[in-house]
Amino acid sequence: MQSSLHELLAFGVENEATEWQLPLNGAAQLRMDGKLVTVEDFVLDGDRFAELVKELLPAKWRTDYERVKDDGDFVLESSLHEEEGLGRFLLRLQCQRGVVSLMVSRPLRDASVFHDIFVHAVEHKASDIHVRENKFVRLRIDSKLVETDIMTDSLLIEKAIAELVPPGKIEDFTRTGDLDFAWEEEGVGRFRVNLHRQRGMVGMTFRHVKGKAPSIREVNLPEVLKQIVTARNGIIFVSGTTGSGKSTTMAAMLDHLNNNSDQHIITVEGPIEYTYTDNRCFFEQREVGLDAVSFESALVHALRQDPDIIMLGEMRSRTTFETALTAAETGHLVITTLHTKSAPQSISRILDMYPQEEREAVRKSLSENLQAIICQRLAPRATGKGVVPVNEILVNTPIVRKLIFENRLDRLGQAIEAGAEDGMMSFNGCLLKLVNNGDITEDVALKFSDNPQALKMNLKGIFLSDGGGIIQ
């Protein structure tokens, strides 16, 4: 079926256009031979723009647009559109500097052999896809494994490996039996992939990660993160165990910057999880193994690429930390992760990288360059569907700086409890808020608390003052 956009798309295809820009209340522009060419007789007023969105975009994308269109600048995920006689197109809604536009482009590659599997999984909101030779594909939906009626065979797996595995990486899989990489099925979604052998056969596990970074509000993160991420320099640590949503939290913070500031942001990841479409910020994303030989090498070279912000997917070693610290000391903001369970433990984990005689100097340098530590866990929602982040936030206020400088790390927990006015938050404080909002149950809150006895008292409206007295 042909859409009302057919003639403009056909004109662009005939002239080898790479992009169609359709602004609200403005003339369409086509990018041809690297230049923008204006089509004066194609203008979308409010009614026509709304009709076009309704005609071309799936229901989910229309809902997303209605939700954010009055919130200022935004960039939504791309959706796939099949235009009769012309082929496949990617459609994206965005607002840049107050101008709402429908952006159209051609996919960079054909659909993969797993296209239908990916579409089925995303439509059913699966978090994971499990694929084995000669077995029905299984999906992880709301933490439960669900069998589909999609059967794979060795030929399909072989084709998938040929299409999906990055160039030059199949040798690594042959040698080790495992390979991690990322795959983006254009117009469908982005997936973190593990290719592995089991019982002599090949298996593949796909984790669906949002191609477009979520907003801080979308993932129910504390609003104070918007203030924290606007720091001009220093280090922000996002900590938590594996699977606690650290990457999503960092992505949401970068999304806020993308819509509210003009900065050069370099991300170093292995593999890349979220992709960013430039809005106000200019992004460069480097994947370790494809674009750089190591985290350390990419971080060193990033300092020569005029960044304002460096997002480092993982703090893997002492060398990485020292390079990140150098970046912070020279006026850059570094955002990275640690595998720790609490904010105070994050400081200890860094110091444990060093022999005893070097720790004082490291601690003093950290006290000067730390911006914040955001520790996170994911708790199941009261509805039984989905999860909600539980956060502990340490902000490097003068009091916190003094405690770190003087090696009184055992007092950091108390500083967090007393630092609400500075944007700090304890796990118990966050759990209490989530219970009161109806997001999680009391039983879940007590399970996720490091101090369930104190939380029990808080849930009854009883709080202990610093001096040990009771406040009701």
N, C-alpha and C positions, 0 to 999 in steps of 0.2 A: 504494500500500500504506500502511496506517495503522500508525503506531508505537505503542509502549506509552505514549508521551507525548501521544497524540491528545486525550484528554479534557481534559487541563490546557491544551493549546494552544487547543482549541476554546472552552473557558471564557474564556480570555484574549481571543481574537478577538471573541467575542460581547460582551465588556465593554470592547472597544477598549483592551486593554492594549498598552503599548509595549515592555515588557520582562518576561521571566520569569527569576527568579533561583532556581536549584536547588542549594542548598549540600549538601555531603556531611554526612550525619548531622544535617540540620536541615530545618525546614519550608520549603516553597516559598513564594516571595513574588512577587507580580505588581505591576508599577507601573501604576496606573490613575489617571487625572486627576492625575498628578504625585505620587501617594502610593503607598507600598508597602502592599499588602494581603496578609496571611499566609493561606496555605491549610494549615490545621493537619493535615488528613488526608493530605497528600502529603509524605512524608518519605523521603529516599533514604539507606538504610544503605550500608555499603561494598559489599556484593554487588550490590545493586540499582543503585548508581551505576556500578559497573564494567560491568554488563550494558547500561545505557543508553549509556555511552560506546561500547561495542562495536557496539551496534545503530545508532547515529545517525551516528557520525563515520567519515570515510574512513580508510583504513589509515595514510596519512601522518600525519594528525593524532593517531591513536591512538599511533603510534610516538613522536611528539614528546612526548606526555603521559607515556608510560612513561619517557622519557629525563629529564624535568625534574621529575617529581612529588615527588621526595625532595630537591630542591635549594633548597627555600624558596619565596618568592613568585615568581610568573611570570604572564605573560599570553601565550597562544598566539594564532595567527592564527585568523580566523573561517572557518568552512566553511559551505557552502550546503546546506540540507536542504529537500526538497520533501515536504510532508505532504499526502497525498491528501485532497481536499475542502477544504483550508484555504489552500494556496498555499506560497510560499517563506518560509523562515526562515533567519536567520544564527545559527550556534552557535559559542560560544567557551568554551574552558576557561581558568580562571584560578585563582590562589591569592593572596588578599589578606589580609595579616596572619594567615597560617596557616590560613585558611579556603578550602578547595577548592570551586569552584562551577562548574556548567554554566550559562552565560548564554545566553539566547535572546532574539532581537529580530527585528523585521520589517525587510527591506531598505528603504532610503530611496527606491529607484527600481527600475524594471523592468530586466530584463537588456537589454544593448545588442545591436545587430545583429551585433556582433563577438564575442558571448558564446562561441559554439562555437569560434571561432578561439583566443580566450584560453585556454579550457579545454584545448584540444589542445596548445597551446604549453607551458602550465604542467605538464601531465601528462608531456610529453616533455623537461622540464627545459631548455627553450630559453631562451637569454639575450636573444635579439632576435627580432622578427617583422618581416618586410619585406612590405609590401602595395603593389601597383600595380594600376591599372585593367586589367581583362581579362588578368590574369596569375595563375598559381598562387601562393598564399602560400608564402613561404620562411621557414624557421626557422634560427637560428644555434644549433647544438647542438654542444658541445665544440669550439668555434671553427670548425666546418664548416657551410657553407650546405646545408640539406636542403630539397628541394622537397616540398610536401604535395600532396594531391589536392583542396585547397580553392581554388576559382576565384572571383575577385571580378569585378564589373562596375561600370560607372559609377554605376548606381542604388544599389548597396550602399555604394560609397564616399560618395555624396552623403548617404545616410541616416546613415552613420557620422560624417561631419563635423557634421551637424545635431545628433547626440546627444552627441558627445564634446567638441567644441570649447567652451571656457568662454564664457559670455555676453559679448558685446561684443568678442570677439577675432577674429572672422572678418574684420573690416575690416583688421586688421593683416596677416593672411595675404594678403588680396587686394592690399594695397599692396606687400608685401615679397616674397611668394612663399615665406616660411618662417614657421613658428610652433612654439614649444616650449611644452608644457604637460604636465600629469600627469592620468592617468585611473585611477580605481579601479573595477574590476569586482567588485562586492561578492561575497564568498565565493569569489573566484577569485584575485585578485591586484591589485597596483598596477603601473602602467606609466608610464614617462617617454616622452612622445610627441613626435616631430618630424613635422609636416605640411609637405610641400614640393611644388613643381612641378618636373616634369622632362619635357622634350620636349612641353610644352603640356598634359601630363596630371598628375594628382595622385598623389603617392606618400606613404606613411605608414610610419614606422619606430617600432616600440615596443620599449623596453628594459624587461624585467621586473625590477622592484625589489621586494624583499620588503616587503609591507605592514606586517608586524610586525618591529620592530627585532630583529636577532640578538643573542645574548649574546656576550660576549668570548670565551668558550670555543668557541662554535659556529663562529666564523670564525678560530680559531687565532691570536688576538692575544695578545701578552705580558700576563701577569697583572698586571704593574706598572701597567697602564693603570687598573686599579681604584683604586689608590692615588692616581694622578695626578689623576683626575677628581673626587676628594673634596676638592680644594683649596677653600678658602672664597672666594678671590678671585684675580684675576690673569687672564692670557691663556694659553690652550693653543692652539698652532697644529698642525693636521694638514696636512702638506704632501705633495706628490707631483704627478706629471704627470696629465693627463686620463686617466680610466679606471683609476687606481691604487687605487680603493677607499676614497677619503677619506671619502665620505658614509657608507659602511658602518661604518667605524671610529668615526666620531662617533656614529652611531646605537647601536652596541654600548656605547659609554661611557654614553650617556644611558639605555640599557636597564638598566645596572648601577645607576645612581642611582634609577631608577624602582622597582626592587625592594629597595632598601636604604636609602633616605633620604626625608625629607619636605621637598620643595622645590618652588618655583614655577619652571617652566622655560618660557621663550619661545623658539621657533625662528623664524628668518626665512630663508626659502628661495625660490628661483625656478627650477623649481617644487618643491613639497613632494615628497620621495621616500619617506620612511618616515613612517607614521602611528603615533602612540603612544596606547595606551589607559591612562588613569590607573590606576596601582596605588597606590604610596605618594606619587608625585609628581603635581603638578597641571600639565598641559601646555596651552599655547596655541600653536598653529601658524599662522603668517601667511605667505601666499604673495604674493610681489612680483608686482604686476600685477592681482591679484584682491583682496587684503586690504590692500595698501599700495602706494603709488606708486613706491617705490624702497627699496633696502636701507638707504640713509642715513636716510630718513624713518622707516622701521620701527624702526631701531635707536635713534634719538633718542626716539621715543615709548615704546619698550620700557622706557626708564629711568624712565618715569612710571607703570609698570604693576606696580611692586613685585616685580620678578623676583629670584630668587636666582642663576639661571644664564641666559645668553643664548647660544643657538647660532646662529651666523651662517653661512649656507650658503657664502658666498664673500667674501673680503676684496678688494673691487674697486678701491678708490681710497684716496688719502691721507685724504680726508674720513672714509671708513668706518673706517680704522685709528685716526684721532684720536678718533672717537666711541667706538670699542671700548676704547681706552686710558683714556678718561674713565670708562667703566663699570667697568673694572678698578680704577682708582684710588679709586672711590667704594664699593668693597666687593662688587662683583659678579664672578662667574666668567664669562669669555667663551671660547667654543670656536669656532674658525673655521678656514678653510683658506687655503692659499697654493699657488700653482703653482710649486714649487721642487723640486729634485732631492736636496737634502741639508739637514740641520739648520743648519749654518753658513751655507749660501747663503740660507736664509730670513731671517736677520738682515740680510744684505747687501741683499736684495731690498727690505726695509722701508726701510732707510736710503737706497736709491736713489730713493725717492719724494721726497726732500727735497734742496734745494740744500746745498752743502758747509757753509755757515755755520750751518745749523740741525741738522746731523746729531749733533753732540755732545750737545745737549740731548735729542734723541730717543733716542739710544743709552743715556743715563743713565736716562731714564724707562723704557725697555724693560728695562734690567737690574734694575730694582726691581719690575716688574709681570709679567714673563714667568714662567710656571710650568713649561712644558715645550714642546718641539717634537717631534712624532712624524712622522717622514718615512717614506713607504711606497711600495713597489713590489709588483707581483703577479707571481709566478713560477709557471710550469706545474708541476703535481705530477708526481712520478716515474711515477705510474700512467698518465699521459697524459690524465686526466680531471680538470678543475677546476684551480683556482689556489690558491696559498698566499701570505699576505702576508709580505713581507720588510721588517723595520722597523729604522730608526735612531732612537734615542730620546735626546734631550738634556734633562736635568733641570736647572733653574736652582739649582744648589747654590751655596754661597758662592764656590767657586773659579770656577764658570762666570759668576756675577754679576760677579766682579772682572775676568775676561777681557773681558766685554762692556763694562763700565764704562771700562776702560782701552784699548778698541779693539784688543785683541789677538785678533781673530777667527780668525786663522790657527792659534791654539792650541786652538780648540774641539774639533777632531778628536781631539787627544791627550787632552783632558779626557773626551771620550766613552769612549775606549778604557780609561781608568783609572777610570771611574766606575761599574763594574758593581755595587758595593755600594750605590750610591745609585739603582739602577734604570736606569742608562743602558745603551745597547746600540748597538754599531756595526753597519753593514751586514754587514761580514765576520763579526762574531761571530754575528749572526743566521743568515747563510748557512751557517756552519759547523754550527750547531745543527740546522738543517733537513736538512743532508746526513747528519749523524750519526743523526738520527731516521728517515731514509729517506723524508722528505717530498719532497725534490728530488734530482736527480742532480748529480754533481760538475760536469759540463759546464754545466748550467744555472746553478749557483752561480758559476762563473767568468765566465759571460756577464753576470750581474747585478752583479758586484762592481766597485767603483770602483778597487780595488787587487788585481787577480787574482794578481799575483806573491806578495803577502803571504798571500793566501788559499791559494795552492798550498802554501806552507810550513806554514800552519796545518793544512791537511788531512793533512799528514805528521807533525803533532804538534810542529812547530817554531814557537816564538813569540819575537819580539824584545822584550826589556825596554826600558824607557824610556831606558836608557843605551846601547842598541844591542847588548847582549849577547844570547846565545841561551838560551832556556829550553825544556827538553825534558820 
